[in-house]
Amino acid sequence: RDRHRPPLSAGWDAGQAPPGDALEALTQAVVAGAAQLARQEQEVARLRDVQERLELALHATVVGLWELEPVGGARWWSPEIFAMLGRPVDDRPLPPEAWRSLVHPDDCAAAEGAIEQYLVGEVPEHRVRYRLLHLGGAWLWVEEVGRATRQRQGQIHRFAGTLIDITERQRGAQALAEHRRLLRAVIDAIPAAI
């Protein structure tokens, strides 16, 4: 035993059992700590369950997650977006120039404008459709939906959302519009034939 260290409490040697009050306090502290640990373990299990559900839903619906850095404009994409575009997963943020290089030239201004309109409060929600370049060279139609959280001073804290491939839906809408146009042309030509 170190002779220079003061005793833990008056009249109590570390080699002896602690007095009754101290033992009871120690027992209560251990029980409280164990209860807190159990609650934390339950919360961790619950969060893992939520994460697993989200991942299953994302894989089932081919939805990717994105986040846009408020300062600098770099984007983070989930692995699902990289897979959607046939590209290798990259955990690094995508610089704005790299994102622009993947957006169809005819859609870039509208996509950037939709972000700006939402962030300055001109529109109540961020929702925009545009085309992204697949690694194989095809253009995919995507719908981007997002929300921002703001700090008390109004500055953007986080801006994130989902990206879904709507290429088939867009092709169907374009085919329907073409059929309607042809039908209108036929209907308009009928009176002339009679």
PADOBA-418868 format. One record per residue: residue number from 1; residue in three letters; x, z, y of N, C-alpha, C in turn. Coordinates in nm, 3 decimals. Layout:
(NUM "ALA" (X Z Y) (X Z Y) (X Z Y))
...
# end
This chain:
(1 "ARG" (0.086 0.000 -0.117) (0.000 0.000 0.000) (0.090 0.000 0.123))
(2 "ASP" (0.047 -0.073 0.225) (0.123 -0.083 0.349) (0.100 0.044 0.430))
(3 "ARG" (0.209 0.116 0.457) (0.196 0.244 0.529) (0.167 0.224 0.677))
(4 "HIS" (0.191 0.104 0.731) (0.169 0.081 0.873) (0.026 0.038 0.904))
(5 "ARG" (-0.050 0.000 0.805) (-0.188 -0.044 0.826) (-0.278 0.077 0.830))
(6 "PRO" (-0.368 0.084 0.931) (-0.460 0.198 0.937) (-0.561 0.189 0.824))
(7 "PRO" (-0.614 0.302 0.784) (-0.714 0.300 0.676) (-0.838 0.224 0.720))
(8 "LEU" (-0.913 0.167 0.623) (-1.033 0.088 0.652) (-1.139 0.172 0.720))
(9 "SER" (-1.155 0.293 0.680) (-1.247 0.384 0.750) (-1.197 0.525 0.725))
(10 "ALA" (-1.232 0.610 0.814) (-1.183 0.748 0.803) (-1.233 0.809 0.674))
(11 "GLY" (-1.140 0.866 0.599) (-1.177 0.936 0.477) (-1.204 0.845 0.358))
(12 "TRP" (-1.171 0.713 0.371) (-1.198 0.622 0.260) (-1.073 0.546 0.227))
(13 "ASP" (-1.026 0.556 0.106) (-0.906 0.488 0.059) (-0.952 0.359 -0.010))
(14 "ALA" (-0.877 0.249 0.014) (-0.915 0.120 -0.044) (-0.918 0.125 -0.196))
(15 "GLY" (-0.848 0.216 -0.257) (-0.848 0.227 -0.403) (-0.970 0.300 -0.456))
(16 "GLN" (-1.052 0.355 -0.370) (-1.170 0.429 -0.412) (-1.296 0.348 -0.383))
(17 "ALA" (-1.405 0.386 -0.441) (-1.534 0.322 -0.413) (-1.574 0.356 -0.271))
(18 "PRO" (-1.634 0.263 -0.197) (-1.677 0.292 -0.060) (-1.788 0.395 -0.059))
(19 "PRO" (-1.806 0.464 0.055) (-1.914 0.561 0.066) (-2.049 0.491 0.047))
(20 "GLY" (-2.153 0.567 0.016) (-2.286 0.514 -0.013) (-2.340 0.421 0.093))
(21 "ASP" (-2.332 0.459 0.221) (-2.385 0.375 0.329) (-2.311 0.242 0.335))
(22 "ALA" (-2.180 0.247 0.323) (-2.101 0.124 0.329) (-2.131 0.036 0.210))
(23 "LEU" (-2.149 0.094 0.093) (-2.181 0.017 -0.027) (-2.317 -0.051 -0.013))
(24 "GLU" (-2.413 0.020 0.041) (-2.545 -0.038 0.061) (-2.539 -0.152 0.162))
(25 "ALA" (-2.465 -0.135 0.271) (-2.451 -0.239 0.372) (-2.381 -0.361 0.314))
(26 "LEU" (-2.279 -0.337 0.233) (-2.206 -0.445 0.169) (-2.297 -0.521 0.073))
(27 "THR" (-2.377 -0.450 -0.004) (-2.470 -0.511 -0.099) (-2.572 -0.597 -0.024))
(28 "GLN" (-2.626 -0.544 0.085) (-2.724 -0.620 0.164) (-2.662 -0.746 0.223))
(29 "ALA" (-2.538 -0.736 0.267) (-2.469 -0.853 0.323) (-2.447 -0.960 0.217))
(30 "VAL" (-2.409 -0.917 0.097) (-2.388 -1.012 -0.013) (-2.520 -1.078 -0.052))
(31 "VAL" (-2.627 -1.001 -0.061) (-2.759 -1.055 -0.096) (-2.805 -1.153 0.012))
(32 "ALA" (-2.789 -1.117 0.139) (-2.829 -1.205 0.249) (-2.747 -1.333 0.247))
(33 "GLY" (-2.618 -1.321 0.221) (-2.532 -1.440 0.213) (-2.572 -1.530 0.099))
(34 "ALA" (-2.605 -1.471 -0.016) (-2.648 -1.550 -0.132) (-2.780 -1.621 -0.103))
(35 "ALA" (-2.871 -1.553 -0.034) (-2.999 -1.615 0.002) (-2.977 -1.731 0.098))
(36 "GLN" (-2.888 -1.712 0.196) (-2.857 -1.819 0.292) (-2.796 -1.938 0.220))
(37 "LEU" (-2.704 -1.911 0.127) (-2.640 -2.017 0.050) (-2.744 -2.093 -0.032))
(38 "ALA" (-2.838 -2.022 -0.093) (-2.943 -2.087 -0.171) (-3.028 -2.178 -0.083))
(39 "ARG" (-3.063 -2.132 0.039) (-3.141 -2.215 0.131) (-3.064 -2.340 0.172))
(40 "GLN" (-2.933 -2.323 0.197) (-2.851 -2.438 0.234) (-2.842 -2.538 0.119))
(41 "GLU" (-2.829 -2.488 -0.004) (-2.823 -2.577 -0.120) (-2.955 -2.652 -0.137))
(42 "GLN" (-3.068 -2.585 -0.112) (-3.198 -2.651 -0.118) (-3.209 -2.760 -0.012))
(43 "GLU" (-3.160 -2.732 0.108) (-3.165 -2.831 0.216) (-3.077 -2.951 0.184))
(44 "VAL" (-2.959 -2.927 0.128) (-2.871 -3.037 0.088) (-2.939 -3.121 -0.020))
(45 "ALA" (-3.002 -3.057 -0.117) (-3.072 -3.131 -0.222) (-3.187 -3.213 -0.163))
(46 "ARG" (-3.260 -3.155 -0.067) (-3.370 -3.226 -0.003) (-3.319 -3.347 0.073))
(47 "LEU" (-3.208 -3.331 0.146) (-3.151 -3.443 0.221) (-3.101 -3.553 0.128))
(48 "ARG" (-3.042 -3.514 0.015) (-2.998 -3.615 -0.084) (-3.118 -3.692 -0.138))
(49 "ASP" (-3.229 -3.621 -0.163) (-3.351 -3.684 -0.212) (-3.405 -3.783 -0.109))
(50 "VAL" (-3.407 -3.745 0.018) (-3.454 -3.833 0.125) (-3.364 -3.956 0.134))
(51 "GLN" (-3.232 -3.935 0.127) (-3.138 -4.046 0.134) (-3.159 -4.142 0.016))
(52 "GLU" (-3.179 -4.087 -0.103) (-3.201 -4.171 -0.220) (-3.329 -4.254 -0.205))
(53 "ARG" (-3.437 -4.191 -0.155) (-3.562 -4.263 -0.132) (-3.544 -4.376 -0.032))
(54 "LEU" (-3.473 -4.346 0.077) (-3.448 -4.447 0.179) (-3.367 -4.563 0.121))
(55 "GLU" (-3.263 -4.533 0.045) (-3.181 -4.638 -0.014) (-3.262 -4.723 -0.111))
(56 "LEU" (-3.348 -4.661 -0.192) (-3.433 -4.737 -0.283) (-3.528 -4.829 -0.206))
(57 "ALA" (-3.588 -4.776 -0.101) (-3.679 -4.858 -0.020) (-3.605 -4.973 0.047))
(58 "LEU" (-3.486 -4.946 0.098) (-3.409 -5.052 0.163) (-3.373 -5.163 0.065))
(59 "HIS" (-3.332 -5.126 -0.057) (-3.295 -5.226 -0.156) (-3.418 -5.304 -0.204))
(60 "ALA" (-3.531 -5.236 -0.217) (-3.652 -5.301 -0.266) (-3.707 -5.400 -0.165))
(61 "THR" (-3.691 -5.373 -0.038) (-3.751 -5.459 0.065) (-3.649 -5.547 0.136))
(62 "VAL" (-3.525 -5.541 0.098) (-3.417 -5.617 0.160) (-3.418 -5.594 0.312))
(63 "VAL" (-3.413 -5.469 0.348) (-3.406 -5.428 0.488) (-3.270 -5.367 0.511))
(64 "GLY" (-3.209 -5.403 0.620) (-3.081 -5.344 0.656) (-3.096 -5.255 0.778))
(65 "LEU" (-3.004 -5.163 0.792) (-3.002 -5.074 0.908) (-2.890 -5.116 1.001))
(66 "TRP" (-2.912 -5.099 1.130) (-2.810 -5.130 1.230) (-2.810 -5.021 1.335))
(67 "GLU" (-2.697 -5.012 1.403) (-2.687 -4.924 1.519) (-2.601 -4.994 1.622))
(68 "LEU" (-2.645 -4.989 1.745) (-2.573 -5.050 1.857) (-2.513 -4.939 1.941))
(69 "GLU" (-2.382 -4.945 1.962) (-2.315 -4.843 2.043) (-2.357 -4.861 2.187))
(70 "PRO" (-2.405 -4.754 2.252) (-2.452 -4.765 2.390) (-2.344 -4.814 2.487))
(71 "VAL" (-2.221 -4.774 2.464) (-2.112 -4.816 2.550) (-2.027 -4.915 2.471))
(72 "GLY" (-2.013 -5.033 2.523) (-1.930 -5.134 2.456) (-2.008 -5.234 2.376))
(73 "GLY" (-2.124 -5.197 2.323) (-2.211 -5.290 2.254) (-2.171 -5.328 2.113))
(74 "ALA" (-2.077 -5.256 2.052) (-2.041 -5.286 1.914) (-2.157 -5.247 1.823))
(75 "ARG" (-2.171 -5.318 1.712) (-2.278 -5.293 1.616) (-2.221 -5.242 1.485))
(76 "TRP" (-2.295 -5.151 1.425) (-2.266 -5.108 1.289) (-2.378 -5.163 1.204))
(77 "TRP" (-2.344 -5.225 1.090) (-2.443 -5.279 0.997) (-2.431 -5.208 0.864))
(78 "SER" (-2.545 -5.185 0.800) (-2.544 -5.129 0.665) (-2.502 -5.238 0.566))
(79 "PRO" (-2.462 -5.198 0.445) (-2.423 -5.298 0.344) (-2.533 -5.400 0.316))
(80 "GLU" (-2.659 -5.363 0.331) (-2.769 -5.455 0.303) (-2.767 -5.576 0.398))
(81 "ILE" (-2.728 -5.556 0.522) (-2.722 -5.669 0.616) (-2.608 -5.762 0.578))
(82 "PHE" (-2.494 -5.706 0.542) (-2.383 -5.791 0.498) (-2.424 -5.871 0.375))
(83 "ALA" (-2.492 -5.807 0.280) (-2.538 -5.876 0.159) (-2.637 -5.987 0.196))
(84 "MET" (-2.728 -5.957 0.288) (-2.827 -6.055 0.333) (-2.758 -6.181 0.387))
(85 "LEU" (-2.646 -6.161 0.454) (-2.573 -6.272 0.515) (-2.464 -6.328 0.424))
(86 "GLY" (-2.456 -6.276 0.300) (-2.357 -6.327 0.205) (-2.214 -6.293 0.243))
(87 "ARG" (-2.197 -6.186 0.315) (-2.065 -6.150 0.368) (-2.013 -6.022 0.304))
(88 "PRO" (-1.881 -6.005 0.299) (-1.826 -5.881 0.244) (-1.858 -5.764 0.339))
(89 "VAL" (-1.880 -5.649 0.281) (-1.912 -5.529 0.360) (-1.791 -5.487 0.441))
(90 "ASP" (-1.816 -5.453 0.566) (-1.712 -5.405 0.655) (-1.766 -5.282 0.725))
(91 "ASP" (-1.699 -5.168 0.709) (-1.746 -5.042 0.768) (-1.713 -5.031 0.917))
(92 "ARG" (-1.630 -5.120 0.967) (-1.593 -5.114 1.109) (-1.707 -5.169 1.195))
(93 "PRO" (-1.721 -5.117 1.316) (-1.822 -5.174 1.406) (-1.792 -5.320 1.436))
(94 "LEU" (-1.897 -5.398 1.449) (-1.887 -5.541 1.478) (-1.882 -5.558 1.630))
(95 "PRO" (-1.773 -5.610 1.684) (-1.766 -5.628 1.830) (-1.875 -5.724 1.878))
(96 "PRO" (-1.917 -5.713 2.004) (-2.023 -5.799 2.054) (-1.995 -5.948 2.036))
(97 "GLU" (-1.870 -5.990 2.054) (-1.836 -6.133 2.040) (-1.859 -6.179 1.896))
(98 "ALA" (-1.825 -6.094 1.800) (-1.844 -6.130 1.659) (-1.993 -6.144 1.627))
(99 "TRP" (-2.074 -6.052 1.681) (-2.219 -6.061 1.660) (-2.272 -6.190 1.722))
(100 "ARG" (-2.231 -6.220 1.846) (-2.277 -6.343 1.914) (-2.239 -6.467 1.834))
(101 "SER" (-2.123 -6.465 1.769) (-2.079 -6.583 1.693) (-2.166 -6.607 1.570))
(102 "LEU" (-2.241 -6.504 1.529) (-2.329 -6.519 1.413) (-2.474 -6.550 1.452))
(103 "VAL" (-2.507 -6.533 1.580) (-2.642 -6.561 1.628) (-2.652 -6.708 1.666))
(104 "HIS" (-2.764 -6.772 1.628) (-2.785 -6.913 1.661) (-2.774 -6.931 1.812))
(105 "PRO" (-2.702 -7.034 1.858) (-2.684 -7.053 2.003) (-2.816 -7.059 2.081))
(106 "ASP" (-2.920 -7.114 2.020) (-3.049 -7.123 2.089) (-3.120 -6.988 2.100))
(107 "ASP" (-3.076 -6.889 2.022) (-3.144 -6.759 2.017) (-3.067 -6.647 2.085))
(108 "CYS" (-2.941 -6.670 2.115) (-2.854 -6.561 2.162) (-2.905 -6.498 2.292))
(109 "ALA" (-2.940 -6.579 2.390) (-2.985 -6.525 2.519) (-3.113 -6.443 2.501))
(110 "ALA" (-3.206 -6.493 2.418) (-3.331 -6.420 2.396) (-3.306 -6.288 2.323))
(111 "ALA" (-3.216 -6.289 2.224) (-3.186 -6.167 2.148) (-3.121 -6.063 2.239))
(112 "GLU" (-3.024 -6.105 2.320) (-2.959 -6.012 2.411) (-3.057 -5.965 2.520))
(113 "GLY" (-3.142 -6.056 2.566) (-3.240 -6.020 2.668) (-3.340 -5.919 2.618))
(114 "ALA" (-3.382 -5.931 2.491) (-3.477 -5.835 2.434) (-3.417 -5.695 2.428))
(115 "ILE" (-3.290 -5.687 2.394) (-3.221 -5.557 2.391) (-3.219 -5.497 2.532))
(116 "GLU" (-3.178 -5.577 2.628) (-3.168 -5.529 2.766) (-3.304 -5.486 2.820))
(117 "GLN" (-3.407 -5.566 2.795) (-3.542 -5.531 2.842) (-3.587 -5.396 2.787))
(118 "TYR" (-3.558 -5.373 2.660) (-3.598 -5.246 2.600) (-3.518 -5.130 2.659))
(119 "LEU" (-3.388 -5.148 2.669) (-3.303 -5.039 2.714) (-3.328 -4.997 2.859))
(120 "VAL" (-3.371 -5.091 2.943) (-3.401 -5.056 3.082) (-3.547 -5.015 3.100))
(121 "GLY" (-3.625 -5.020 2.991) (-3.763 -4.971 2.996) (-3.867 -5.073 3.037))
(122 "GLU" (-3.833 -5.202 3.036) (-3.930 -5.305 3.072) (-4.034 -5.328 2.964))
(123 "VAL" (-3.998 -5.301 2.839) (-4.090 -5.316 2.726) (-4.089 -5.186 2.646))
(124 "PRO" (-4.204 -5.152 2.583) (-4.213 -5.023 2.513) (-4.143 -5.017 2.378))
(125 "GLU" (-4.114 -5.133 2.319) (-4.047 -5.132 2.188) (-3.948 -5.246 2.180))
(126 "HIS" (-3.845 -5.228 2.097) (-3.748 -5.335 2.076) (-3.787 -5.408 1.949))
(127 "ARG" (-3.825 -5.533 1.965) (-3.862 -5.617 1.851) (-3.829 -5.761 1.891))
(128 "VAL" (-3.743 -5.824 1.813) (-3.703 -5.962 1.845) (-3.674 -6.037 1.715))
(129 "ARG" (-3.705 -6.166 1.718) (-3.674 -6.254 1.604) (-3.568 -6.353 1.650))
(130 "TYR" (-3.469 -6.374 1.563) (-3.364 -6.470 1.593) (-3.299 -6.513 1.462))
(131 "ARG" (-3.209 -6.608 1.471) (-3.141 -6.660 1.352) (-2.997 -6.609 1.346))
(132 "LEU" (-2.956 -6.573 1.223) (-2.818 -6.532 1.197) (-2.758 -6.627 1.095))
(133 "LEU" (-2.629 -6.649 1.108) (-2.557 -6.742 1.021) (-2.517 -6.676 0.890))
(134 "HIS" (-2.565 -6.732 0.779) (-2.525 -6.689 0.645) (-2.386 -6.747 0.618))
(135 "LEU" (-2.307 -6.679 0.538) (-2.172 -6.725 0.507) (-2.174 -6.866 0.447))
(136 "GLY" (-2.281 -6.899 0.374) (-2.293 -7.032 0.314) (-2.327 -7.142 0.413))
(137 "GLY" (-2.353 -7.107 0.539) (-2.380 -7.208 0.641) (-2.527 -7.220 0.681))
(138 "ALA" (-2.617 -7.157 0.608) (-2.759 -7.165 0.641) (-2.793 -7.063 0.750))
(139 "TRP" (-2.897 -7.093 0.826) (-2.946 -7.001 0.928) (-3.061 -6.921 0.870))
(140 "LEU" (-3.051 -6.790 0.878) (-3.159 -6.702 0.832) (-3.235 -6.650 0.953))
(141 "TRP" (-3.367 -6.653 0.944) (-3.449 -6.590 1.047) (-3.456 -6.442 1.016))
(142 "VAL" (-3.433 -6.359 1.116) (-3.441 -6.214 1.099) (-3.530 -6.155 1.207))
(143 "GLU" (-3.587 -6.040 1.175) (-3.660 -5.964 1.275) (-3.588 -5.831 1.291))
(144 "GLU" (-3.553 -5.802 1.416) (-3.482 -5.678 1.449) (-3.578 -5.587 1.523))
(145 "VAL" (-3.590 -5.465 1.474) (-3.676 -5.365 1.536) (-3.592 -5.241 1.556))
(146 "GLY" (-3.604 -5.178 1.674) (-3.520 -5.062 1.698) (-3.579 -4.966 1.799))
(147 "ARG" (-3.516 -4.851 1.806) (-3.554 -4.745 1.899) (-3.429 -4.677 1.952))
(148 "ALA" (-3.441 -4.627 2.073) (-3.330 -4.554 2.133) (-3.372 -4.410 2.157))
(149 "THR" (-3.278 -4.320 2.143) (-3.301 -4.182 2.186) (-3.215 -4.163 2.310))
(150 "ARG" (-3.268 -4.083 2.399) (-3.199 -4.063 2.527) (-3.163 -3.916 2.546))
(151 "GLN" (-3.056 -3.894 2.619) (-3.018 -3.759 2.657) (-3.105 -3.716 2.774))
(152 "ARG" (-3.098 -3.589 2.809) (-3.182 -3.537 2.918) (-3.162 -3.613 3.049))
(153 "GLN" (-3.042 -3.661 3.074) (-3.014 -3.733 3.198) (-3.064 -3.877 3.192))
(154 "GLY" (-3.122 -3.917 3.079) (-3.175 -4.052 3.064) (-3.077 -4.150 3.000))
(155 "GLN" (-2.954 -4.106 2.978) (-2.857 -4.195 2.915) (-2.891 -4.212 2.768))
(156 "ILE" (-2.861 -4.330 2.717) (-2.890 -4.359 2.576) (-2.794 -4.281 2.488))
(157 "HIS" (-2.851 -4.208 2.396) (-2.772 -4.132 2.300) (-2.746 -4.217 2.176))
(158 "ARG" (-2.850 -4.280 2.125) (-2.838 -4.361 2.004) (-2.941 -4.472 2.010))
(159 "PHE" (-2.903 -4.592 1.965) (-2.992 -4.707 1.959) (-2.974 -4.769 1.821))
(160 "ALA" (-3.078 -4.760 1.740) (-3.066 -4.804 1.600) (-3.199 -4.859 1.552))
(161 "GLY" (-3.194 -4.929 1.438) (-3.317 -4.983 1.383) (-3.295 -5.056 1.253))
(162 "THR" (-3.388 -5.147 1.226) (-3.386 -5.222 1.100) (-3.374 -5.371 1.128))
(163 "LEU" (-3.326 -5.443 1.028) (-3.315 -5.588 1.032) (-3.369 -5.638 0.900))
(164 "ILE" (-3.465 -5.730 0.905) (-3.526 -5.782 0.783) (-3.519 -5.934 0.784))
(165 "ASP" (-3.493 -5.992 0.668) (-3.490 -6.138 0.653) (-3.634 -6.188 0.649))
(166 "ILE" (-3.672 -6.268 0.748) (-3.808 -6.323 0.753) (-3.805 -6.475 0.739))
(167 "THR" (-3.699 -6.529 0.680) (-3.681 -6.674 0.670) (-3.801 -6.739 0.602))
(168 "GLU" (-3.844 -6.688 0.488) (-3.957 -6.749 0.416) (-4.085 -6.740 0.498))
(169 "ARG" (-4.108 -6.628 0.562) (-4.226 -6.612 0.647) (-4.223 -6.712 0.762))
(170 "GLN" (-4.106 -6.730 0.823) (-4.091 -6.823 0.934) (-4.112 -6.966 0.888))
(171 "ARG" (-4.059 -7.002 0.771) (-4.079 -7.137 0.717) (-4.227 -7.162 0.689))
(172 "GLY" (-4.294 -7.061 0.635) (-4.437 -7.074 0.609) (-4.515 -7.093 0.738))
(173 "ALA" (-4.481 -7.019 0.842) (-4.548 -7.032 0.971) (-4.522 -7.170 1.031))
(174 "GLN" (-4.401 -7.220 1.018) (-4.369 -7.352 1.071) (-4.443 -7.461 0.993))
(175 "ALA" (-4.452 -7.446 0.860) (-4.526 -7.543 0.779) (-4.674 -7.541 0.814))
(176 "LEU" (-4.731 -7.423 0.834) (-4.871 -7.411 0.873) (-4.895 -7.477 1.009))
(177 "ALA" (-4.806 -7.454 1.103) (-4.818 -7.515 1.236) (-4.812 -7.667 1.225))
(178 "GLU" (-4.726 -7.718 1.140) (-4.716 -7.863 1.120) (-4.843 -7.920 1.057))
(179 "HIS" (-4.898 -7.849 0.958) (-5.024 -7.892 0.896) (-5.138 -7.893 0.998))
(180 "ARG" (-5.143 -7.792 1.081) (-5.247 -7.786 1.186) (-5.231 -7.902 1.284))
(181 "ARG" (-5.107 -7.932 1.319) (-5.082 -8.043 1.411) (-5.129 -8.175 1.350))
(182 "LEU" (-5.096 -8.196 1.222) (-5.139 -8.318 1.153) (-5.292 -8.323 1.142))
(183 "LEU" (-5.354 -8.213 1.107) (-5.500 -8.206 1.096) (-5.565 -8.238 1.230))
(184 "ARG" (-5.511 -8.182 1.339) (-5.563 -8.209 1.472) (-5.552 -8.357 1.505))
(185 "ALA" (-5.438 -8.420 1.466) (-5.418 -8.563 1.491) (-5.520 -8.645 1.414))
(186 "VAL" (-5.549 -8.607 1.289) (-5.648 -8.678 1.208) (-5.787 -8.662 1.270))
(187 "ILE" (-5.822 -8.538 1.306) (-5.953 -8.513 1.366) (-5.969 -8.589 1.497))
(188 "ASP" (-5.866 -8.590 1.577) (-5.872 -8.663 1.705) (-5.883 -8.814 1.684))
(189 "ALA" (-5.831 -8.866 1.571) (-5.835 -9.009 1.543) (-5.968 -9.054 1.484))
(190 "ILE" (-6.049 -8.961 1.430) (-6.176 -8.998 1.366) (-6.274 -9.066 1.463))
(191 "PRO" (-6.301 -9.015 1.582) (-6.397 -9.081 1.670) (-6.355 -9.225 1.702))
(192 "ALA" (-6.229 -9.250 1.712) (-6.182 -9.386 1.743) (-6.209 -9.480 1.627))
(193 "ALA" (-6.209 -9.428 1.504) (-6.230 -9.513 1.385) (-6.379 -9.542 1.366))
(194 "ILE" (-6.467 -9.461 1.421) (-6.612 -9.479 1.400) (-6.669 -9.578 1.493))
# end
